Amino acid sequence: MDATTAPADATREGEWVLLEIFGHRRHFGLLTEIERFGSKLARMDEYRPGEDQPANTHYYGGAAIFSITPITEDSARRQTAYFTPPAVQSLPAPDDEEQPF
């Protein structure tokens, strides 16, 4: 089964892990091995608590992996919720008046 036919939900086979990548990236989620572009890749799906679809999906080659630590599904989901980026804030729109500079 390739990545285009693999089910996207949390019921697919895999292992719940903390995946550490060279370059100081950490992911908590469901790890599976897939083949894309003629190469084996690690597919990491990050799930938030109570959601069936992944919040994020990352693909890495085997050489990029520093460490894999098995954890529980509940722990992985809680960590993903904890590391959700804050809401994006923006500055107010400028006034319509011409600026003196």
Summary of the structure (lengths in Angstrom):
residues: 101
radius of gyration: 18.7
end to end distance: 61.2
largest distance: 63.0
contacts: 226
relative contact order: 0.23
helix: 13%
strand: 39%
